[in-house]
Amino acid sequence: MLVLLSGRAPALPSFARQTGMPCSQCHTVAYGPALTVYGRQFKLNGYVWGDVSTPIPPLALMVQGGFTHTSKDQVDKPAPHNATNDNLSVDQVSAFYGGRITKSVGAFVQVTYSGPDRHTHWDNLDVRYAHSISMGDHSVVFGVSLNNNPTVQDLWNSTPAWGFPYIASALAPTPAAGAVISGGIAQSVLGATAYAMIDDHLYLETGGYRGLSNSWLSRAGIGADASPHMDGIAPYWRGTWQMDLGAQYFSVGVFGMDIKLHPDPTLPATDRFEDLGFDATYQYTHDAHALAANLALIHEKQSLDASFAAGNTAPDNHLNTVTLDVSYSYQQTWSSSIGLFNTSGSTDMGLYAPAPQSGSLTGSPDSRGYILLLEYIPFGKLDSFARPWLNLRVGLQYTGYTRFNGTGTNYDGFGRAASDNNTLFGFLWFAL
């Protein structure tokens, strides 16, 4: 449920109004989360670049929706007002504040109405202060980010909050297991991180997150039931080395988080999740052609003392996730992508029990598959109609599974195959 509440954050027309530049200046395909070198610098420097004066507040609106078809009907309706297959839906409607607040402070603030849940809640938040200085022969950009979703403040599209495929059906089946840092505590925590970019090569960041109270979560629209019951402060850290070689760009990095949760808040015992990630990015741009690739590996060590004491799991588990995506775009208008994903981990019948569609016959979290994506992005360029107000992505996405929650056939113990969850998603993504 926590993962489903975490919406992707797109390009904002308010940023384009502030800078006076087209959306394609910051985004690899003119509209959407994937950032160019300039886009990363804009975010690094606190969303404050630009000197265009406008009486219009830095507000934006976004709508995502589409048609979802699975290879086999789902066991239950994915949402109360939908069918077990072939659903046409408005997945989310979001309002944003995006842009400069003061000379050195900017913000990205999102509030979302979920179509399947028919409910409004606060979404991604990133308010940051940034400043640049010179120290001898070295240049440094340093800042502080206040945010509610670990990695949402990150500059790269290889970390969980901004990872491929950027949009997905809210009504499709998904595997049972995922690392906590991959959206597991999104919007249910609040944290601050301090960062520095040295000589435009070395990026360092550290900070911590704390769980929000039940009353705060209720006021934010998340609900007290979504509380992760975090124990103390969860430290977060990040390090990246990047190189911009004109037409080519490279980055490699590491990131991590140490989280303690109370599955039963009335007892002192905790479950501990130690997440360690490695990521890499490559981009190549030449004339009308652009190529981008992202790789992420996350290892999660799970010390489940509280759950083991309650008789629900083994005491020690692990989970590994690997994602790789490659995208090609032409004139920042036509885009094709392929993504591969693989999840593997400890077998544990307490965590992964048999259940129709969502369960695992073998007690294994192992899932793997691929994503194929074709998109048309007509607006967002320098000469686009109604720039920067009108922004649109239209696409067709196919997600295929070769393994789902443990195996390829009868994975749930009730006769369902992994390929029965293959999903075709035709979508429309609009912002103004």
Secondary structure, DSSP 8 states (H G I E B T S, - for coil): -HHHH-------HHHHHHHTS-GGGTBTTSSSS-B-HHHHHHHHTTS-------SS-SEEEEEEEEEEEESS--SS-SSTTS-SS-EEEEEEEEEEEEEESSSSEEEEEEEEEETTTTEEEEEEEEEEEEEEEEETTEEEEEEEEEESSTTTT-SSTTSGGG-TTS---TTS---S---TTTTTTTTSEEEEEEEEEETTTEEEEEEEEEE--HHHHHHTTS-GGG---B-SEEEEEEEEEEEEETTEEEEEEEEEEEEEE-SSTTSS--EEEEEEEEEEEEEEEETTEEEEEEEEEEEEEEEEHHHHHTTSS-SEEEEEEEEEEEEEEETTTEEEEEEEEEEEE---TTTS---TTT--SSS---EEEEEEEEEE----STT-TTTTT-EEEEEEEEEEEEEBTTBSSSTTSSS--GGGG-EEEEEEEEE-
